[in-house]
Amino acid sequence: MQSVRLGLDLALKTGWAVKCGHCTLISGVWDFNNKAGDGAGIRFCRLEDSLNRLIVVHGVTRVAYELPAIFRSRAAGASVHGMVAIVQKVCEEREIPYEAFAPTAVKKYATGNGRASKDDMIEAAKKAWPDQVIIDDNQADALWILGLSFEG
């Protein structure tokens, strides 16, 4: 069975990237910012739904994500930690192996510098994947997380 990997950069705007050994690479960004009238937990429901759809449509067999960094806002940190829990829950329910990478490891893999800026990550991704339209740093990070998952 061919390995189909999913890389995730979890945030209110979550970057994602999917690739199997010889399949086409696809990537994008999901926006989980709350809209007027949304309950506090709706972003977690939306993430679970988006993740399950992507897994089913593409036959994902392995998931990699970036470990949460230190956040300036307690609310942002709580959201990302909740998102990690949703990813782990979905993977456990579907018996899909998952792994997490430290932000510094992702940056070092992408640029050679564990303290690379968001702009550095985007520029490196544009060079590495010229066929991808890189929307933002979240998508760029997801591509690098996906690449790093194939290294291991």
Secondary structure, 3 states (H helix, E strand, C coil): CCCEEEEEECCCEEEEEEEECCCCCEEEEEECCCCCCCCCCHHHHHHHHHHHHHHHHHCCCEEEEECCCCCCCHHHHHHHHHHHHHHHHHHHHHCCCEEEECHHHHHHHHHCCCCCCHHHHHHHHHHHCCCCCCCCHHHHHHHHHHHHHHHC
